[in-house]
Amino acid sequence: MTHTLSPTALARRLLSPAPIRFLALLALCAAYIQGGLNKALDFPAAIGEMNHFGLAPAAPLAVAVIVLELGASLMILTGFYRWLGALGLAGFTLIATFLANRFWELAGPERFFAANSFFEHVGLVGALVLVAWYDLRERGPASERLLP
């Protein structure tokens, strides 16, 4: 007698190993890690980005963005208050999306590209909220303790 797995059981078996979960979280954080490192390694460009979007004071805000992008990514990847890191990046992404991808103010191809980017970033926000939700769910009621 042969035993066949249902598609759900097969997917669960393939996606359950810890390395797969880590790689998925790394993929989700990749843009933030890349962005934080690029800003840290080219701080004048980071300040220029803040100025481009009319954010002041530019230097302290650039530092805050670098710390958030790298620190929250590290929290997500290590599991140390993963939910908090995920919500931090979700909030940051939502704010940045409304600042940088105002497709409703554009016309032609620029509108098309900005709208695509806007909704891709909204998708990232949703994914990060799900990471927070799943992390809190896994912790259960004992999550009220002070340390993770």
Biotite code that builds the C-alpha atoms (Angstrom):
import biotite.structure as struc

atoms = struc.array([
    struc.Atom([0.000, 0.000, 0.000], chain_id="A", res_id=1, res_name="MET", atom_name="CA", element="C"),
    struc.Atom([1.446, 3.362, -0.977], chain_id="A", res_id=2, res_name="THR", atom_name="CA", element="C"),
    struc.Atom([1.043, 6.370, 1.201], chain_id="A", res_id=3, res_name="HIS", atom_name="CA", element="C"),
    struc.Atom([0.559, 9.670, -0.591], chain_id="A", res_id=4, res_name="THR", atom_name="CA", element="C"),
    struc.Atom([0.661, 13.059, 1.044], chain_id="A", res_id=5, res_name="LEU", atom_name="CA", element="C"),
    struc.Atom([-2.066, 15.600, 0.480], chain_id="A", res_id=6, res_name="SER", atom_name="CA", element="C"),
    struc.Atom([-0.887, 18.836, -1.132], chain_id="A", res_id=7, res_name="PRO", atom_name="CA", element="C"),
    struc.Atom([-1.287, 20.576, 2.240], chain_id="A", res_id=8, res_name="THR", atom_name="CA", element="C"),
    struc.Atom([0.736, 17.933, 4.074], chain_id="A", res_id=9, res_name="ALA", atom_name="CA", element="C"),
    struc.Atom([3.445, 18.046, 1.404], chain_id="A", res_id=10, res_name="LEU", atom_name="CA", element="C"),
    struc.Atom([3.641, 21.851, 1.554], chain_id="A", res_id=11, res_name="ALA", atom_name="CA", element="C"),
    struc.Atom([3.775, 21.726, 5.363], chain_id="A", res_id=12, res_name="ARG", atom_name="CA", element="C"),
    struc.Atom([6.623, 19.192, 5.247], chain_id="A", res_id=13, res_name="ARG", atom_name="CA", element="C"),
    struc.Atom([8.616, 21.221, 2.688], chain_id="A", res_id=14, res_name="LEU", atom_name="CA", element="C"),
    struc.Atom([8.110, 24.627, 4.317], chain_id="A", res_id=15, res_name="LEU", atom_name="CA", element="C"),
    struc.Atom([8.481, 23.619, 7.966], chain_id="A", res_id=16, res_name="SER", atom_name="CA", element="C"),
    struc.Atom([12.267, 23.397, 8.346], chain_id="A", res_id=17, res_name="PRO", atom_name="CA", element="C"),
    struc.Atom([13.874, 26.301, 10.204], chain_id="A", res_id=18, res_name="ALA", atom_name="CA", element="C"),
    struc.Atom([16.248, 27.201, 7.321], chain_id="A", res_id=19, res_name="PRO", atom_name="CA", element="C"),
    struc.Atom([13.256, 27.784, 5.015], chain_id="A", res_id=20, res_name="ILE", atom_name="CA", element="C"),
    struc.Atom([11.629, 30.069, 7.582], chain_id="A", res_id=21, res_name="ARG", atom_name="CA", element="C"),
    struc.Atom([14.888, 31.974, 8.087], chain_id="A", res_id=22, res_name="PHE", atom_name="CA", element="C"),
    struc.Atom([15.388, 32.392, 4.319], chain_id="A", res_id=23, res_name="LEU", atom_name="CA", element="C"),
    struc.Atom([11.825, 33.689, 3.957], chain_id="A", res_id=24, res_name="ALA", atom_name="CA", element="C"),
    struc.Atom([12.395, 36.220, 6.745], chain_id="A", res_id=25, res_name="LEU", atom_name="CA", element="C"),
    struc.Atom([15.740, 37.187, 5.202], chain_id="A", res_id=26, res_name="LEU", atom_name="CA", element="C"),
    struc.Atom([14.036, 37.755, 1.842], chain_id="A", res_id=27, res_name="ALA", atom_name="CA", element="C"),
    struc.Atom([11.425, 39.936, 3.539], chain_id="A", res_id=28, res_name="LEU", atom_name="CA", element="C"),
    struc.Atom([14.164, 41.973, 5.276], chain_id="A", res_id=29, res_name="CYS", atom_name="CA", element="C"),
    struc.Atom([16.536, 42.109, 2.280], chain_id="A", res_id=30, res_name="ALA", atom_name="CA", element="C"),
    struc.Atom([15.459, 45.547, 1.053], chain_id="A", res_id=31, res_name="ALA", atom_name="CA", element="C"),
    struc.Atom([15.770, 47.006, 4.550], chain_id="A", res_id=32, res_name="TYR", atom_name="CA", element="C"),
    struc.Atom([19.197, 45.465, 5.123], chain_id="A", res_id=33, res_name="ILE", atom_name="CA", element="C"),
    struc.Atom([20.392, 46.694, 1.735], chain_id="A", res_id=34, res_name="GLN", atom_name="CA", element="C"),
    struc.Atom([18.894, 50.145, 2.300], chain_id="A", res_id=35, res_name="GLY", atom_name="CA", element="C"),
    struc.Atom([20.325, 50.481, 5.797], chain_id="A", res_id=36, res_name="GLY", atom_name="CA", element="C"),
    struc.Atom([23.792, 49.356, 4.710], chain_id="A", res_id=37, res_name="LEU", atom_name="CA", element="C"),
    struc.Atom([23.788, 51.644, 1.661], chain_id="A", res_id=38, res_name="ASN", atom_name="CA", element="C"),
    struc.Atom([22.770, 54.616, 3.804], chain_id="A", res_id=39, res_name="LYS", atom_name="CA", element="C"),
    struc.Atom([25.381, 53.782, 6.454], chain_id="A", res_id=40, res_name="ALA", atom_name="CA", element="C"),
    struc.Atom([28.151, 53.365, 3.869], chain_id="A", res_id=41, res_name="LEU", atom_name="CA", element="C"),
    struc.Atom([27.193, 56.517, 1.947], chain_id="A", res_id=42, res_name="ASP", atom_name="CA", element="C"),
    struc.Atom([25.858, 58.805, 4.640], chain_id="A", res_id=43, res_name="PHE", atom_name="CA", element="C"),
    struc.Atom([25.915, 61.960, 2.433], chain_id="A", res_id=44, res_name="PRO", atom_name="CA", element="C"),
    struc.Atom([23.566, 60.146, 0.022], chain_id="A", res_id=45, res_name="ALA", atom_name="CA", element="C"),
    struc.Atom([21.327, 59.210, 2.962], chain_id="A", res_id=46, res_name="ALA", atom_name="CA", element="C"),
    struc.Atom([21.150, 62.872, 3.946], chain_id="A", res_id=47, res_name="ILE", atom_name="CA", element="C"),
    struc.Atom([20.430, 63.731, 0.315], chain_id="A", res_id=48, res_name="GLY", atom_name="CA", element="C"),
    struc.Atom([17.544, 61.267, 0.312], chain_id="A", res_id=49, res_name="GLU", atom_name="CA", element="C"),
    struc.Atom([16.049, 62.903, 3.414], chain_id="A", res_id=50, res_name="MET", atom_name="CA", element="C"),
    struc.Atom([16.416, 66.338, 1.799], chain_id="A", res_id=51, res_name="ASN", atom_name="CA", element="C"),
    struc.Atom([14.870, 65.060, -1.436], chain_id="A", res_id=52, res_name="HIS", atom_name="CA", element="C"),
    struc.Atom([11.699, 64.150, 0.454], chain_id="A", res_id=53, res_name="PHE", atom_name="CA", element="C"),
    struc.Atom([11.708, 67.377, 2.474], chain_id="A", res_id=54, res_name="GLY", atom_name="CA", element="C"),
    struc.Atom([12.524, 65.676, 5.775], chain_id="A", res_id=55, res_name="LEU", atom_name="CA", element="C"),
    struc.Atom([14.368, 67.712, 8.391], chain_id="A", res_id=56, res_name="ALA", atom_name="CA", element="C"),
    struc.Atom([16.587, 67.582, 10.269], chain_id="A", res_id=57, res_name="PRO", atom_name="CA", element="C"),
    struc.Atom([18.096, 65.349, 7.613], chain_id="A", res_id=58, res_name="ALA", atom_name="CA", element="C"),
    struc.Atom([21.135, 63.907, 9.410], chain_id="A", res_id=59, res_name="ALA", atom_name="CA", element="C"),
    struc.Atom([19.354, 62.722, 12.584], chain_id="A", res_id=60, res_name="PRO", atom_name="CA", element="C"),
    struc.Atom([16.507, 61.310, 10.527], chain_id="A", res_id=61, res_name="LEU", atom_name="CA", element="C"),
    struc.Atom([18.978, 59.457, 8.292], chain_id="A", res_id=62, res_name="ALA", atom_name="CA", element="C"),
    struc.Atom([20.595, 57.939, 11.395], chain_id="A", res_id=63, res_name="VAL", atom_name="CA", element="C"),
    struc.Atom([17.170, 56.937, 12.730], chain_id="A", res_id=64, res_name="ALA", atom_name="CA", element="C"),
    struc.Atom([16.262, 55.259, 9.433], chain_id="A", res_id=65, res_name="VAL", atom_name="CA", element="C"),
    struc.Atom([19.566, 53.366, 9.351], chain_id="A", res_id=66, res_name="ILE", atom_name="CA", element="C"),
    struc.Atom([19.097, 52.168, 12.940], chain_id="A", res_id=67, res_name="VAL", atom_name="CA", element="C"),
    struc.Atom([15.482, 51.186, 12.251], chain_id="A", res_id=68, res_name="LEU", atom_name="CA", element="C"),
    struc.Atom([16.167, 49.343, 8.999], chain_id="A", res_id=69, res_name="GLU", atom_name="CA", element="C"),
    struc.Atom([19.127, 47.388, 10.360], chain_id="A", res_id=70, res_name="LEU", atom_name="CA", element="C"),
    struc.Atom([17.955, 46.983, 13.954], chain_id="A", res_id=71, res_name="GLY", atom_name="CA", element="C"),
    struc.Atom([14.414, 45.875, 13.131], chain_id="A", res_id=72, res_name="ALA", atom_name="CA", element="C"),
    struc.Atom([15.736, 43.474, 10.489], chain_id="A", res_id=73, res_name="SER", atom_name="CA", element="C"),
    struc.Atom([18.071, 41.969, 13.079], chain_id="A", res_id=74, res_name="LEU", atom_name="CA", element="C"),
    struc.Atom([15.168, 41.615, 15.514], chain_id="A", res_id=75, res_name="MET", atom_name="CA", element="C"),
    struc.Atom([13.107, 39.801, 12.893], chain_id="A", res_id=76, res_name="ILE", atom_name="CA", element="C"),
    struc.Atom([15.937, 37.479, 11.883], chain_id="A", res_id=77, res_name="LEU", atom_name="CA", element="C"),
    struc.Atom([16.997, 36.591, 15.427], chain_id="A", res_id=78, res_name="THR", atom_name="CA", element="C"),
    struc.Atom([13.495, 36.362, 16.883], chain_id="A", res_id=79, res_name="GLY", atom_name="CA", element="C"),
    struc.Atom([14.292, 38.913, 19.604], chain_id="A", res_id=80, res_name="PHE", atom_name="CA", element="C"),
    struc.Atom([10.999, 40.779, 19.871], chain_id="A", res_id=81, res_name="TYR", atom_name="CA", element="C"),
    struc.Atom([10.343, 39.779, 16.262], chain_id="A", res_id=82, res_name="ARG", atom_name="CA", element="C"),
    struc.Atom([6.839, 41.201, 16.453], chain_id="A", res_id=83, res_name="TRP", atom_name="CA", element="C"),
    struc.Atom([8.157, 44.626, 17.471], chain_id="A", res_id=84, res_name="LEU", atom_name="CA", element="C"),
    struc.Atom([10.759, 44.704, 14.690], chain_id="A", res_id=85, res_name="GLY", atom_name="CA", element="C"),
    struc.Atom([8.126, 43.680, 12.145], chain_id="A", res_id=86, res_name="ALA", atom_name="CA", element="C"),
    struc.Atom([5.665, 46.340, 13.293], chain_id="A", res_id=87, res_name="LEU", atom_name="CA", element="C"),
    struc.Atom([8.437, 48.952, 13.278], chain_id="A", res_id=88, res_name="GLY", atom_name="CA", element="C"),
    struc.Atom([9.308, 48.166, 9.668], chain_id="A", res_id=89, res_name="LEU", atom_name="CA", element="C"),
    struc.Atom([5.607, 48.007, 8.736], chain_id="A", res_id=90, res_name="ALA", atom_name="CA", element="C"),
    struc.Atom([4.973, 51.489, 10.138], chain_id="A", res_id=91, res_name="GLY", atom_name="CA", element="C"),
    struc.Atom([8.123, 52.878, 8.543], chain_id="A", res_id=92, res_name="PHE", atom_name="CA", element="C"),
    struc.Atom([7.224, 51.334, 5.186], chain_id="A", res_id=93, res_name="THR", atom_name="CA", element="C"),
    struc.Atom([3.686, 52.685, 5.267], chain_id="A", res_id=94, res_name="LEU", atom_name="CA", element="C"),
    struc.Atom([4.892, 56.217, 6.026], chain_id="A", res_id=95, res_name="ILE", atom_name="CA", element="C"),
    struc.Atom([7.696, 56.032, 3.439], chain_id="A", res_id=96, res_name="ALA", atom_name="CA", element="C"),
    struc.Atom([5.272, 54.702, 0.829], chain_id="A", res_id=97, res_name="THR", atom_name="CA", element="C"),
    struc.Atom([2.975, 57.689, 1.210], chain_id="A", res_id=98, res_name="PHE", atom_name="CA", element="C"),
    struc.Atom([5.975, 60.046, 1.060], chain_id="A", res_id=99, res_name="LEU", atom_name="CA", element="C"),
    struc.Atom([7.814, 58.503, -1.881], chain_id="A", res_id=100, res_name="ALA", atom_name="CA", element="C"),
    struc.Atom([5.143, 56.916, -4.092], chain_id="A", res_id=101, res_name="ASN", atom_name="CA", element="C"),
    struc.Atom([2.422, 59.550, -4.489], chain_id="A", res_id=102, res_name="ARG", atom_name="CA", element="C"),
    struc.Atom([1.198, 58.121, -7.774], chain_id="A", res_id=103, res_name="PHE", atom_name="CA", element="C"),
    struc.Atom([-2.039, 60.123, -7.573], chain_id="A", res_id=104, res_name="TRP", atom_name="CA", element="C"),
    struc.Atom([-0.009, 63.289, -8.219], chain_id="A", res_id=105, res_name="GLU", atom_name="CA", element="C"),
    struc.Atom([1.608, 61.926, -11.403], chain_id="A", res_id=106, res_name="LEU", atom_name="CA", element="C"),
    struc.Atom([0.596, 61.257, -14.992], chain_id="A", res_id=107, res_name="ALA", atom_name="CA", element="C"),
    struc.Atom([1.658, 58.897, -17.749], chain_id="A", res_id=108, res_name="GLY", atom_name="CA", element="C"),
    struc.Atom([4.319, 56.234, -17.240], chain_id="A", res_id=109, res_name="PRO", atom_name="CA", element="C"),
    struc.Atom([5.514, 57.858, -14.011], chain_id="A", res_id=110, res_name="GLU", atom_name="CA", element="C"),
    struc.Atom([2.058, 57.290, -12.503], chain_id="A", res_id=111, res_name="ARG", atom_name="CA", element="C"),
    struc.Atom([2.109, 53.636, -13.587], chain_id="A", res_id=112, res_name="PHE", atom_name="CA", element="C"),
    struc.Atom([5.527, 52.972, -12.048], chain_id="A", res_id=113, res_name="PHE", atom_name="CA", element="C"),
    struc.Atom([4.755, 54.854, -8.830], chain_id="A", res_id=114, res_name="ALA", atom_name="CA", element="C"),
    struc.Atom([1.412, 53.042, -8.426], chain_id="A", res_id=115, res_name="ALA", atom_name="CA", element="C"),
    struc.Atom([3.126, 49.675, -8.852], chain_id="A", res_id=116, res_name="ASN", atom_name="CA", element="C"),
    struc.Atom([5.732, 50.602, -6.259], chain_id="A", res_id=117, res_name="SER", atom_name="CA", element="C"),
    struc.Atom([3.066, 51.952, -3.900], chain_id="A", res_id=118, res_name="PHE", atom_name="CA", element="C"),
    struc.Atom([1.065, 48.722, -3.915], chain_id="A", res_id=119, res_name="PHE", atom_name="CA", element="C"),
    struc.Atom([4.172, 46.527, -3.726], chain_id="A", res_id=120, res_name="GLU", atom_name="CA", element="C"),
    struc.Atom([5.095, 48.405, -0.549], chain_id="A", res_id=121, res_name="HIS", atom_name="CA", element="C"),
    struc.Atom([1.566, 48.013, 0.806], chain_id="A", res_id=122, res_name="VAL", atom_name="CA", element="C"),
    struc.Atom([2.099, 44.275, 0.257], chain_id="A", res_id=123, res_name="GLY", atom_name="CA", element="C"),
    struc.Atom([5.313, 44.450, 2.297], chain_id="A", res_id=124, res_name="LEU", atom_name="CA", element="C"),
    struc.Atom([3.389, 46.172, 5.086], chain_id="A", res_id=125, res_name="VAL", atom_name="CA", element="C"),
    struc.Atom([0.866, 43.335, 5.059], chain_id="A", res_id=126, res_name="GLY", atom_name="CA", element="C"),
    struc.Atom([3.606, 40.698, 5.148], chain_id="A", res_id=127, res_name="ALA", atom_name="CA", element="C"),
    struc.Atom([5.334, 42.423, 8.066], chain_id="A", res_id=128, res_name="LEU", atom_name="CA", element="C"),
    struc.Atom([2.063, 42.668, 10.004], chain_id="A", res_id=129, res_name="VAL", atom_name="CA", element="C"),
    struc.Atom([1.578, 38.926, 9.418], chain_id="A", res_id=130, res_name="LEU", atom_name="CA", element="C"),
    struc.Atom([5.088, 38.242, 10.770], chain_id="A", res_id=131, res_name="VAL", atom_name="CA", element="C"),
    struc.Atom([4.172, 40.206, 13.918], chain_id="A", res_id=132, res_name="ALA", atom_name="CA", element="C"),
    struc.Atom([0.818, 38.443, 14.224], chain_id="A", res_id=133, res_name="TRP", atom_name="CA", element="C"),
    struc.Atom([2.331, 34.978, 13.857], chain_id="A", res_id=134, res_name="TYR", atom_name="CA", element="C"),
    struc.Atom([5.118, 35.777, 16.306], chain_id="A", res_id=135, res_name="ASP", atom_name="CA", element="C"),
    struc.Atom([2.673, 36.990, 18.944], chain_id="A", res_id=136, res_name="LEU", atom_name="CA", element="C"),
    struc.Atom([0.444, 33.990, 18.286], chain_id="A", res_id=137, res_name="ARG", atom_name="CA", element="C"),
    struc.Atom([3.366, 31.586, 18.774], chain_id="A", res_id=138, res_name="GLU", atom_name="CA", element="C"),
    struc.Atom([4.273, 33.245, 22.065], chain_id="A", res_id=139, res_name="ARG", atom_name="CA", element="C"),
    struc.Atom([0.775, 32.741, 23.456], chain_id="A", res_id=140, res_name="GLY", atom_name="CA", element="C"),
    struc.Atom([-0.368, 34.186, 26.781], chain_id="A", res_id=141, res_name="PRO", atom_name="CA", element="C"),
    struc.Atom([3.127, 33.763, 28.285], chain_id="A", res_id=142, res_name="ALA", atom_name="CA", element="C"),
    struc.Atom([4.262, 36.629, 26.060], chain_id="A", res_id=143, res_name="SER", atom_name="CA", element="C"),
    struc.Atom([3.381, 39.065, 28.834], chain_id="A", res_id=144, res_name="GLU", atom_name="CA", element="C"),
    struc.Atom([6.778, 38.366, 30.425], chain_id="A", res_id=145, res_name="ARG", atom_name="CA", element="C"),
    struc.Atom([9.478, 41.054, 30.215], chain_id="A", res_id=146, res_name="LEU", atom_name="CA", element="C"),
    struc.Atom([12.002, 39.109, 28.118], chain_id="A", res_id=147, res_name="LEU", atom_name="CA", element="C"),
    struc.Atom([11.312, 37.132, 24.926], chain_id="A", res_id=148, res_name="PRO", atom_name="CA", element="C"),
])
